[in-house]
Amino acid sequence: MKATPIFVALLCAVAMSQAHAELKFTAQQQKWEADQAVVDAQCEAGRMVIIEPIRAKMYDDCMHRPLGVDTSEQCHRKADSYNGQTANHTLLFYGIPECVPAFEHRKLDPRRS
């Protein structure tokens, strides 16, 4: 009977250790996610510097088509929907210097180790 309290104490210690490890991992994951959001936003801001002039040209081209069948609102909607994606759904402009930190940081995801 004396072994039972020791066994219970050991189980409690293991459970507390596991709970501490899980809390530590959760805190690391939350910090990583917050940091990733920052570098992702910097990447997207850099992409927008490239995409905005393309959108402006798309709008201008749409408004000056020979048949001119689209309204200004339709041309704005078409241009604004462009996000740097090709017809085969490949996303463009992620190779710019502003996006390198985002891709490097993604490799540090605690869930990957």
HELIX and SHEET records of a PDB file:
HELIX    1   1 ALA A    3  MET A   63  1                                  61    
HELIX    2   2 SER A   72  ASP A   80  1                                   9    
HELIX    3   3 PRO A   97  CYS A   99  5                                   3    
HELIX    4   4 VAL A  100  ARG A  106  1                                   7    
HELIX    5   5 PRO A  110  ARG A  112  5                                   3    
END                                                                             
